[in-house]
Amino acid sequence: MVTNWKLPENPELGFAAQILSKRELSEDQLSSDLSQLPDEALLSNIEAVADRIRKAMYHNEPLIIFGHDDPDGVTSTYILYQFLSSCGYQKHNYYIPNRNLDSHGIQDSFVDFVREGRYKLVVTVDNGISSIDGVRKLNDLGCDTIITDHHLIQPESLPPAYAILNPQLPECKYPFKSLAGVGVVLVLIRYLGKKLDHPISPASYFWTAIGSLADKVTMTGLNRVLVRHVIDNWDSINDSSIEFLQRNYNRLGTKTDIFNFMQNTARLIANGREDRGQHIGLSFMLQMGHEKARLFQKLERQKKVWETELNRVFAFLDTILGGFGGDAFIYYDDDDVIPYSLLGTASSYIVNKLGIPTIMLKHYNGHLVCEGRCSDGFNMVDAFTHCKAHLKQYGGHVKAAGFTMLPESYDGFLECFNEYLGNNTQHTDRPPGTAVDAIATVDDLNEENWNFMESLLPFGQQNPEPAILLRNIDLAILQQRFDIDYNSMNIPVDRSGDALINWKGLRTIRILDFVRK
């Protein structure tokens, strides 16, 4: 139990007004539509990128899209591939590396694939901004490389690409910097669509929403606009994969149902890694008929295996977290308990538990690899930049970053990282508190306020599910009105007290914390 609650400053306000005040929002800001998207031309180098892609199309040059093997990378690859296909282009292909076989970025296996296929243009999506050596090797083949990415950059060490599309570039005037990789690709195909006078499939917005939610970019600004557009215009989005998935999912009767369906889709296509650049999730999205059903069943089986493995890792982490009281968590998995593909998830789990910077390291393919995660008040990329003399390659976001380094660099890195921690962490003996969005009564959990809750969707980074405090409630009476998820908490039903909850549905709540009278 947390029992360290940060109460709202204006508890005298009504239910909705408390939440809006806490999040510094007005009701007008909850409405959104695509007219709010900035001019795509503001994204630096987009004209050069569009011209090079159009040249490849007009001259029928072989082009390959190089993705990343997570939902952001898979959806990025899909919407670009589908847009090119809809234009009548037939010389494009894709390659999704398997992180269990290859390190992040452009590796020799992909360079060999490009050589064998005699590709003349590579377009990276959701990666590539730190692949200096890989781009040089592609240049040596006479193959141009366009990088589309969204990760933070090191301006002094950019790859020698034909062009780079990334809102993080210092000279970029695009006003929203927190797009997911698929968001950057959506901006590109919207620009290409205008140049070619060719429409964008409405389904592109759905898959952009899936990749954005999965990559945990902020659900504010343009990211919120894109996801909310899908929620508000659900009936206008037609796609064979969406229709197939809906047949295998519960009825979508509310906006919350649509949001949950999107999150489930993201979890599904997180699976499917294969070799030689293939990915079952992407194949499922592209295939039709009986083959689509077979690939779906394969993804479902992999998802169940993944969830079982995830629960095993979480149980292990719980055993090593007991009594931990430091300002950062550093774990070297020398016993090979945590799979490489789950290092980032393991780091996020610990950050959610302890609220402190966390890095997880393990030996992999002759190197030490690391995934780091943190919450507000710390910058993981800055920390790795401080220690870059010890690293072979690094990159990522403020709150989620990773690197590779040689094993002999471990001691030097650890000393350097601890030095950075000492100068950039706040020392406290108190665990992070839970921010309460509203103090409410059971009567406040009515249909009118539920409609307001749905207007807050989509939930995610910087727009979490509201935490609602119910004072002096009787659990037995509460259970008569709601389906209650006790969140693995053992609370006798005859108890009364204060309950901190998430309101999951009009008649469903989840108890986050409980204090008896």
C-alpha positions as CSV (number, residue, x, y, z in Angstrom):
1,M,0.0,0.0,0.0
2,V,1.2,3.5,-0.8
3,T,-0.8,5.6,1.8
4,N,1.3,8.6,0.8
5,W,-1.3,10.7,-1.1
6,K,-0.9,14.2,-2.6
7,L,-4.3,15.7,-2.2
8,P,-5.9,18.1,-4.6
9,E,-5.6,21.8,-3.8
10,N,-9.3,22.6,-4.5
11,P,-11.4,19.7,-2.9
12,E,-14.4,22.0,-2.6
13,L,-14.8,22.0,-6.4
14,G,-17.0,19.5,-8.2
15,F,-15.7,16.2,-9.5
16,A,-14.8,17.3,-13.0
17,A,-13.6,20.7,-11.9
18,Q,-11.2,19.1,-9.5
19,I,-9.6,17.0,-12.2
20,L,-9.4,19.9,-14.7
21,S,-7.8,22.1,-12.1
22,K,-5.3,19.4,-11.1
23,R,-4.2,19.0,-14.7
24,E,-4.4,22.7,-15.5
25,L,-6.9,22.0,-18.3
26,S,-10.1,23.6,-19.6
27,E,-12.9,21.7,-21.1
28,D,-12.2,23.4,-24.5
29,Q,-8.7,21.8,-24.5
30,L,-10.3,18.3,-24.4
31,S,-11.7,18.7,-27.9
32,S,-9.3,17.9,-30.8
33,D,-9.3,17.4,-34.5
34,L,-6.7,17.0,-37.3
35,S,-6.9,20.7,-38.2
36,Q,-4.7,21.2,-35.1
37,L,-1.8,19.4,-36.9
38,P,1.0,21.8,-37.8
39,D,2.2,22.3,-41.4
40,E,4.3,19.2,-42.3
41,A,6.7,21.5,-44.2
42,L,8.0,22.7,-40.8
43,L,9.7,19.3,-40.3
44,S,13.3,19.9,-41.4
45,N,14.5,18.1,-44.5
46,I,11.1,16.8,-45.4
47,E,11.2,18.3,-48.9
48,A,14.5,16.5,-49.6
49,V,13.1,13.2,-48.2
50,A,10.0,13.5,-50.2
51,D,11.9,14.3,-53.4
52,R,14.2,11.3,-52.9
53,I,11.3,8.9,-52.3
54,R,9.4,10.2,-55.3
55,K,12.5,9.8,-57.5
56,A,12.7,6.1,-56.3
57,M,9.0,5.7,-57.2
58,Y,9.3,7.4,-60.6
59,H,12.5,5.5,-61.6
60,N,11.2,2.2,-60.1
61,E,14.3,1.9,-57.9
62,P,14.3,-0.9,-55.3
63,L,13.6,0.6,-51.8
64,I,13.6,-1.0,-48.4
65,I,12.1,0.2,-45.2
66,F,14.2,-0.6,-42.2
67,G,12.1,-0.7,-39.0
68,H,12.5,-1.5,-35.3
69,D,11.0,-4.6,-33.8
70,D,8.6,-3.0,-31.4
71,P,5.0,-1.8,-32.1
72,D,6.2,1.7,-32.9
73,G,8.6,0.4,-35.5
74,V,6.2,-2.2,-36.9
75,T,3.4,0.3,-37.3
76,S,5.8,2.9,-38.8
77,T,6.9,0.3,-41.3
78,Y,3.3,-0.7,-42.1
79,I,1.9,2.8,-42.8
80,L,4.8,3.8,-45.0
81,Y,4.7,0.4,-46.9
82,Q,0.9,0.6,-47.4
83,F,1.1,4.2,-48.5
84,L,3.7,3.3,-51.2
85,S,1.6,0.3,-52.2
86,S,-1.5,2.5,-52.6
87,C,0.4,4.8,-54.9
88,G,1.1,1.8,-57.2
89,Y,4.8,1.4,-56.3
90,Q,5.9,-2.3,-56.4
91,K,9.6,-2.2,-55.8
92,H,9.5,-1.7,-52.0
93,N,10.2,-4.2,-49.3
94,Y,10.7,-4.1,-45.5
95,Y,13.1,-5.5,-42.9
96,I,12.4,-5.7,-39.2
97,P,15.5,-6.8,-37.3
98,N,15.1,-9.3,-34.4
99,R,16.5,-7.8,-31.2
100,N,17.2,-11.3,-29.9
101,L,19.6,-11.8,-32.8
102,D,20.9,-8.3,-33.6
103,S,21.7,-5.2,-31.6
104,H,19.7,-2.0,-32.1
105,G,20.2,0.0,-35.3
106,I,21.8,-0.9,-38.7
107,Q,23.9,-4.0,-38.3
108,D,26.0,-6.0,-40.8
109,S,23.2,-8.5,-41.3
110,F,21.0,-5.8,-42.7
111,V,23.9,-4.3,-44.8
112,D,24.3,-7.8,-46.3
113,F,20.6,-8.0,-47.0
114,V,20.7,-4.7,-48.8
115,R,23.7,-5.8,-50.9
116,E,22.0,-9.1,-51.8
117,G,18.8,-7.3,-52.8
118,R,20.6,-4.5,-54.7
119,Y,18.5,-1.9,-53.0
120,K,19.2,1.7,-53.9
121,L,17.4,3.5,-51.1
122,V,16.9,2.6,-47.4
123,V,14.3,4.5,-45.3
124,T,14.7,3.8,-41.6
125,V,11.7,4.3,-39.4
126,D,11.8,4.6,-35.6
127,N,15.6,4.1,-35.6
128,G,18.8,5.0,-37.3
129,I,19.8,8.3,-35.7
130,S,22.8,6.6,-33.9
131,S,23.8,4.2,-36.7
132,I,26.8,6.0,-37.9
133,D,28.8,3.0,-39.0
134,G,25.8,1.3,-40.5
135,V,25.0,4.3,-42.7
136,R,28.6,4.5,-43.9
137,K,28.5,0.9,-44.9
138,L,25.3,1.5,-46.9
139,N,26.9,4.5,-48.5
140,D,29.8,2.3,-49.6
141,L,27.3,0.1,-51.4
142,G,26.0,3.1,-53.3
143,C,22.8,3.0,-51.4
144,D,21.2,6.2,-50.1
145,T,19.8,6.2,-46.6
146,I,17.0,8.4,-45.3
147,I,16.6,8.3,-41.6
148,T,13.2,9.0,-40.0
149,D,13.4,8.8,-36.2
150,H,12.2,10.5,-33.1
151,H,14.9,9.6,-30.5
152,L,17.1,12.3,-28.9
153,I,20.2,13.1,-30.9
154,Q,23.8,13.9,-30.4
155,P,24.2,16.8,-32.9
156,E,27.9,16.4,-33.0
157,S,27.7,12.8,-34.2
158,L,25.0,12.4,-36.7
159,P,25.2,9.6,-39.3
160,P,26.2,10.6,-42.9
161,A,22.7,10.0,-44.3
162,Y,21.1,11.4,-47.5
163,A,18.6,13.2,-45.2
164,I,17.4,13.0,-41.6
165,L,13.8,13.5,-40.6
166,N,13.6,14.0,-36.8
167,P,11.8,16.7,-34.8
168,Q,14.7,16.6,-32.3
169,L,17.2,18.2,-34.9
170,P,18.3,21.6,-33.5
171,E,17.3,23.4,-36.6
172,C,13.8,21.8,-36.9
173,K,10.9,24.2,-36.6
174,Y,8.2,21.6,-36.2
175,P,6.6,22.7,-32.9
176,F,5.8,19.3,-31.4
177,K,8.9,17.4,-30.4
178,S,7.4,14.3,-28.7
179,L,6.0,12.4,-31.6
180,A,6.6,8.6,-31.7
181,G,8.5,7.2,-34.6
182,V,5.2,6.3,-36.3
183,G,4.0,9.9,-35.8
184,V,7.1,11.1,-37.7
185,V,6.2,8.7,-40.5
186,L,2.6,9.9,-40.5
187,V,3.8,13.5,-41.0
188,L,5.9,12.2,-43.9
189,I,3.1,10.4,-45.7
190,R,0.7,13.3,-45.2
191,Y,3.3,15.5,-46.9
192,L,3.9,13.0,-49.7
193,G,0.2,12.6,-50.1
194,K,-0.2,16.4,-50.7
195,K,2.8,16.4,-53.2
196,L,1.4,13.4,-55.1
197,D,-2.3,14.5,-54.7
198,H,-2.9,11.0,-53.2
199,P,-5.2,10.4,-50.2
200,I,-4.1,9.0,-46.9
201,S,-5.9,5.9,-45.6
202,P,-7.9,6.7,-42.5
203,A,-6.4,3.4,-41.1
204,S,-3.0,5.1,-41.0
205,Y,-4.3,7.1,-38.0
206,F,-5.3,4.0,-36.2
207,W,-1.9,2.4,-36.6
208,T,-0.2,5.7,-35.7
209,A,-2.3,5.6,-32.5
210,I,-1.3,2.0,-31.8
211,G,2.5,2.7,-32.1
212,S,2.2,5.9,-30.1
213,L,0.4,4.3,-27.2
214,A,2.8,1.4,-27.2
215,D,5.9,3.6,-27.2
216,K,4.5,5.5,-24.2
217,V,5.1,8.9,-25.7
218,T,3.2,11.7,-23.9
219,M,-0.6,11.6,-24.4
220,T,-0.7,15.4,-24.7
221,G,-0.4,17.8,-27.6
222,L,-0.3,16.2,-31.1
223,N,-0.1,12.7,-29.7
224,R,-3.4,13.2,-27.9
225,V,-4.9,14.7,-31.1
226,L,-3.9,11.7,-33.2
227,V,-5.2,9.1,-30.7
228,R,-8.4,11.0,-29.9
229,H,-9.1,11.4,-33.6
230,V,-9.3,7.6,-33.9
231,I,-11.5,7.3,-30.8
232,D,-13.9,10.0,-32.1
233,N,-14.0,8.8,-35.7
234,W,-14.0,5.1,-35.1
235,D,-16.8,4.2,-37.5
236,S,-15.0,5.9,-40.5
237,I,-11.8,3.7,-40.1
238,N,-11.8,0.7,-42.4
239,D,-9.0,-1.8,-42.4
240,S,-9.0,-5.6,-42.9
241,S,-6.8,-6.2,-39.9
242,I,-8.9,-4.0,-37.6
243,E,-12.1,-5.8,-38.8
244,F,-10.4,-9.2,-38.2
245,L,-9.3,-8.2,-34.7
246,Q,-12.7,-6.8,-33.8
247,R,-14.3,-10.2,-34.6
248,N,-11.9,-11.7,-32.0
249,Y,-12.6,-9.1,-29.3
250,N,-15.4,-8.0,-27.1
251,R,-18.1,-5.6,-28.5
252,L,-16.9,-2.0,-28.8
253,G,-19.7,-0.1,-27.3
254,T,-18.0,2.8,-25.6
255,K,-15.0,5.1,-26.1
256,T,-13.2,3.2,-23.3
257,D,-13.8,-0.1,-25.2
258,I,-12.2,1.4,-28.2
259,F,-9.2,2.6,-26.1
260,N,-8.8,-0.8,-24.5
261,F,-9.0,-2.5,-27.9
262,M,-6.2,-0.3,-29.1
263,Q,-4.0,-1.2,-26.2
264,N,-4.7,-4.9,-26.7
265,T,-3.7,-4.6,-30.4
266,A,-0.4,-2.9,-29.3
267,R,0.3,-5.8,-27.0
268,L,-0.5,-8.3,-29.7
269,I,1.9,-6.9,-32.4
270,A,4.6,-6.6,-29.8
271,N,5.2,-10.3,-30.6
272,G,6.3,-11.9,-33.8
273,R,10.0,-11.6,-34.0
274,E,11.6,-13.8,-36.7
275,D,14.9,-13.9,-38.6
276,R,15.9,-12.4,-42.0
277,G,13.9,-9.3,-41.4
278,Q,10.5,-10.9,-41.1
279,H,7.9,-10.2,-38.4
280,I,4.7,-12.1,-37.9
281,G,2.9,-9.0,-36.6
282,L,3.6,-7.1,-39.8
283,S,2.9,-10.1,-42.0
284,F,-0.5,-10.4,-40.2
285,M,-1.3,-6.8,-41.0
286,L,-0.4,-7.2,-44.7
287,Q,-2.0,-10.6,-45.3
288,M,-5.6,-11.5,-46.3
289,G,-7.8,-14.6,-46.0
290,H,-6.9,-17.8,-44.2
291,E,-3.3,-16.8,-43.9
292,K,-4.3,-13.9,-41.8
293,A,-6.1,-16.2,-39.3
294,R,-3.1,-18.5,-39.1
295,L,-0.8,-15.6,-38.3
296,F,-3.2,-14.2,-35.7
297,Q,-3.2,-17.6,-33.9
298,K,0.6,-17.6,-34.0
299,L,0.7,-14.1,-32.5
300,E,-1.8,-15.1,-29.8
301,R,0.3,-18.1,-28.8
302,Q,3.4,-16.0,-28.6
303,K,1.6,-13.3,-26.6
304,K,0.6,-15.9,-24.0
305,V,4.2,-17.2,-23.8
306,W,5.4,-13.6,-23.4
307,E,2.9,-12.8,-20.7
308,T,4.0,-15.9,-18.7
309,E,7.6,-14.9,-19.1
310,L,6.8,-11.4,-18.0
311,N,5.1,-12.6,-14.9
312,R,8.1,-14.7,-14.1
313,V,10.4,-11.7,-14.4
314,F,8.2,-9.5,-12.3
315,A,8.1,-12.1,-9.6
316,F,11.9,-12.3,-9.6
317,L,12.2,-8.5,-9.4
318,D,9.9,-8.5,-6.4
319,T,12.3,-10.8,-4.6
320,I,15.2,-8.5,-5.1
321,L,13.4,-5.3,-4.4
322,G,12.5,-6.1,-0.8
323,G,13.9,-3.4,1.5
324,F,15.7,-1.5,-1.2
325,G,16.3,2.1,-0.2
326,G,18.8,3.7,-2.6
327,D,18.5,6.7,-4.8
328,A,18.9,4.6,-8.0
329,F,18.6,0.9,-8.9
330,I,21.5,-0.7,-10.9
331,Y,21.3,-4.4,-11.7
332,Y,23.7,-6.5,-13.7
333,D,21.9,-9.7,-14.8
334,D,24.9,-12.0,-14.8
335,D,22.7,-15.0,-14.0
336,D,20.8,-14.5,-17.2
337,V,17.4,-14.4,-15.4
338,I,16.0,-11.6,-17.5
339,P,15.7,-12.0,-21.3
340,Y,17.3,-9.2,-23.4
341,S,14.0,-8.4,-24.9
342,L,12.5,-7.7,-21.5
343,L,15.3,-5.5,-20.1
344,G,13.4,-2.3,-20.8
345,T,10.1,-3.7,-19.4
346,A,12.0,-4.8,-16.2
347,S,13.5,-1.3,-15.8
348,S,10.0,0.3,-16.2
349,Y,8.6,-2.1,-13.6
350,I,11.1,-1.0,-11.0
351,V,10.7,2.7,-11.8
352,N,6.9,2.2,-11.3
353,K,7.6,0.5,-7.9
354,L,10.4,2.7,-6.5
355,G,10.2,5.9,-8.5
356,I,14.0,6.1,-8.9
357,P,16.4,5.9,-12.0
358,T,16.9,2.3,-13.0
359,I,19.4,0.6,-15.3
360,M,19.4,-3.1,-16.2
361,L,22.5,-4.6,-17.8
362,K,23.4,-8.0,-19.2
363,H,26.0,-9.6,-21.5
364,Y,24.7,-10.0,-25.0
365,N,26.4,-10.8,-28.4
366,G,29.8,-10.0,-27.0
367,H,28.8,-6.7,-25.5
368,L,27.2,-5.4,-22.4
369,V,23.7,-4.0,-23.2
370,C,21.7,-1.7,-21.0
371,E,18.1,-0.4,-20.8
372,G,17.6,2.6,-18.5
373,R,14.3,4.1,-17.3
374,C,13.4,7.0,-15.0
375,S,10.6,9.3,-13.9
376,D,10.3,13.0,-13.8
377,G,13.3,14.9,-12.6
378,F,16.0,12.8,-14.2
379,N,17.3,12.6,-17.8
380,M,18.6,9.2,-18.8
381,V,20.1,10.4,-22.1
382,D,22.0,13.1,-20.3
383,A,23.3,10.5,-17.9
384,F,24.5,8.3,-20.8
385,T,26.0,11.3,-22.6
386,H,28.0,12.2,-19.5
387,C,29.4,8.6,-19.7
388,K,29.7,8.4,-23.5
389,A,33.5,7.8,-23.4
390,H,32.8,4.4,-22.0
391,L,30.0,3.5,-24.5
392,K,30.0,2.1,-28.0
393,Q,26.5,3.3,-28.9
394,Y,23.6,4.9,-27.0
395,G,20.4,6.8,-27.6
396,G,16.7,7.1,-26.6
397,H,14.4,9.4,-24.8
398,V,14.7,11.5,-21.6
399,K,12.9,8.7,-19.6
400,A,13.9,5.7,-21.6
401,A,17.3,5.1,-23.2
402,G,19.8,2.3,-23.8
403,F,23.4,1.6,-24.8
404,T,25.9,-1.0,-25.7
405,M,29.5,-1.1,-24.5
406,L,32.5,-3.4,-24.3
407,P,32.6,-5.6,-21.2
408,E,35.9,-4.1,-20.1
409,S,34.3,-0.6,-19.9
410,Y,31.9,-1.7,-17.2
411,D,33.9,-0.5,-14.1
412,G,34.6,2.9,-15.7
413,F,31.0,3.4,-16.8
414,L,29.7,2.5,-13.3
415,E,32.0,5.0,-11.6
416,C,31.0,7.7,-14.1
417,F,27.3,6.9,-13.8
418,N,27.4,7.0,-10.0
419,E,29.1,10.3,-10.3
420,Y,26.3,11.7,-12.4
421,L,23.7,10.2,-10.0
422,G,25.4,11.9,-7.1
423,N,25.0,15.3,-8.8
424,N,21.6,14.8,-10.3
425,T,19.3,12.9,-8.0
426,Q,17.2,14.1,-5.1
427,H,17.9,12.2,-1.9
428,T,14.8,11.2,0.0
429,D,13.8,8.5,2.5
430,R,10.1,8.8,1.6
431,P,8.6,6.8,-1.3
432,P,7.0,8.8,-4.1
433,G,3.4,9.8,-3.4
434,T,0.3,9.2,-5.5
435,A,-1.3,12.4,-6.8
436,V,-5.0,12.4,-6.1
437,D,-7.0,14.0,-8.9
438,A,-10.3,14.3,-7.0
439,I,-11.9,13.6,-3.7
440,A,-15.3,12.2,-4.4
441,T,-18.3,10.4,-3.0
442,V,-19.9,7.2,-4.4
443,D,-22.7,9.3,-5.7
444,D,-20.2,11.2,-7.9
445,L,-19.5,8.0,-9.8
446,N,-22.5,8.6,-12.0
447,E,-23.1,8.5,-15.8
448,E,-22.6,12.3,-16.3
449,N,-19.1,12.1,-14.6
450,W,-18.3,8.9,-16.5
451,N,-18.9,10.7,-19.8
452,F,-16.5,13.4,-18.5
453,M,-13.9,10.7,-17.7
454,E,-14.1,9.4,-21.2
455,S,-13.5,12.9,-22.6
456,L,-10.1,12.7,-20.9
457,L,-9.0,9.7,-23.0
458,P,-6.4,8.7,-24.1
459,F,-4.6,8.0,-20.9
460,G,-0.8,7.7,-20.9
461,Q,2.3,9.6,-20.1
462,Q,1.5,13.1,-18.6
463,N,-2.2,12.2,-18.8
464,P,-2.6,9.2,-16.5
465,E,-5.8,7.6,-15.4
466,P,-7.2,9.9,-12.7
467,A,-6.7,8.7,-9.1
468,I,-9.9,9.2,-7.1
469,L,-10.2,9.2,-3.3
470,L,-13.4,7.9,-1.8
471,R,-13.6,9.0,1.8
472,N,-15.3,6.8,4.5
473,I,-16.7,4.2,2.2
474,D,-18.1,0.8,3.2
475,L,-16.7,-1.9,0.9
476,A,-19.7,-4.1,1.3
477,I,-22.0,-1.3,0.1
478,L,-19.5,-0.4,-2.7
479,Q,-19.5,-3.9,-3.9
480,Q,-23.3,-3.8,-4.3
481,R,-22.9,-1.1,-6.9
482,F,-19.7,-1.9,-8.7
483,D,-17.5,-4.7,-9.9
484,I,-14.3,-4.3,-7.8
485,D,-10.8,-5.2,-8.9
486,Y,-8.9,-5.4,-5.6
487,N,-5.6,-5.3,-7.4
488,S,-4.2,-8.3,-5.5
489,M,-4.9,-6.6,-2.2
490,N,-6.4,-8.7,0.6
491,I,-9.1,-6.5,2.1
492,P,-12.0,-8.0,4.0
493,V,-15.3,-7.0,2.4
494,D,-16.7,-5.8,5.8
495,R,-14.1,-3.0,6.1
496,S,-14.7,0.7,6.0
497,G,-12.2,3.4,5.3
498,D,-10.6,5.6,2.5
499,A,-10.1,4.0,-0.9
500,L,-7.9,5.3,-3.7
501,I,-9.3,4.1,-6.9
502,N,-9.2,4.1,-10.7
503,W,-12.6,4.3,-12.3
504,K,-12.3,1.7,-15.0
505,G,-15.9,1.7,-16.3
506,L,-19.3,3.0,-15.4
507,R,-19.8,0.0,-13.0
508,T,-16.2,-1.0,-12.5
509,I,-13.5,0.3,-10.2
510,R,-9.9,-0.8,-9.3
511,I,-8.7,-0.2,-5.7
512,L,-5.2,1.2,-5.7
513,D,-4.8,1.7,-2.0
514,F,-7.0,1.4,1.1
515,V,-6.8,2.8,4.7
516,R,-9.1,1.4,7.3
517,K,-10.9,3.6,9.7
